Amino acid sequence: MTVASGLRSPAASGRRVLDPVERVSEVLFGLIMVLSFTGSMSAATADRADVREMLVGAIGCNLAWGIVDAVMYVMNALLTRGRALATWRAVRDSADADAGRAVIAGAIDPLIGECLEPAALEAVRRNVASAPEPPARPSLTVEDLRGAVEVFVLVFVSTLPVAIPFLLFEEVPRAMRASNAVAVVMLCAGGYSLGRYTGLRPWATAAAMTAVGLVLAGITVALGG
């Protein structure tokens, strides 16, 4: 990441508001939350009243967590932009060129930074030194709010596929089997997508994500979450 990239909005830098990893992560988070509700039901003893209570609880929980996650997204965007401003000023206020290049190197991902020659870091330092004065403090953008809305929608919408079987089937055991099947498919698809995007083996990542998601949901149920 360049020093100035954190100062630009996602639209200005040409990237989407949420990248694929962020989208899949939000869906998986919401999915695990709703599994903690569906997994706590007993197929043998639950009735329609229990199903209604579970659905209300699951939807309400994901609504609340969607709001919390959206607020945290906005706060993170603001803090990231503030850190970029601090880095910008640290480069401009450096005592010498070596110190300025060191600040830039520290702001770049280490894997990328190792590939950069001192001349490349010096070019960035000079661009920062000659650039107009940045804003005095970080501020939110429309893209930040769009991202927060997208986070909320993803967390909430992930509730629906797992909850729909309980609306379609009268028999609770049948609804639970269908709901669990949908959840496994979603966990597997999310893991596969993460594997492809991050360069990992897609099917291995899908299997690992499915296992981790089910274990986390089980832990949540066991702890009364």
Sequence and secondary structure as in RCSB ss.txt:
>XXXX:A:sequence
MTVASGLRSPAASGRRVLDPVERVSEVLFGLIMVLSFTGSMSAATADRADVREMLVGAIGCNLAWGIVDAVMYVM
NALLTRGRALATWRAVRDSADADAGRAVIAGAIDPLIGECLEPAALEAVRRNVASAPEPPARPSLTVEDLRGAVE
VFVLVFVSTLPVAIPFLLFEEVPRAMRASNAVAVVMLCAGGYSLGRYTGLRPWATAAAMTAVGLVLAGITVALGG
>XXXX:A:secstr
  TTGGGS HHHHT  SS HHHHHHHHHHHHHHHHHHHTTS TTT  HHHHHHHHHHHHHHHHHHHHHHHHHHHH
HHHHHHHHHHHHHHHHHT SSHHHHHHHHHHHS HHHHTT  HHHHHHHHHHHHHS    SS    HHHHHHHHH
HHHHHHHTHHHHHHHHHH SSHHHHHHHHHHHHHHHHHHHHHHHHHHHTS HHHHHHHHHHHHHHHHHHHHHTT 
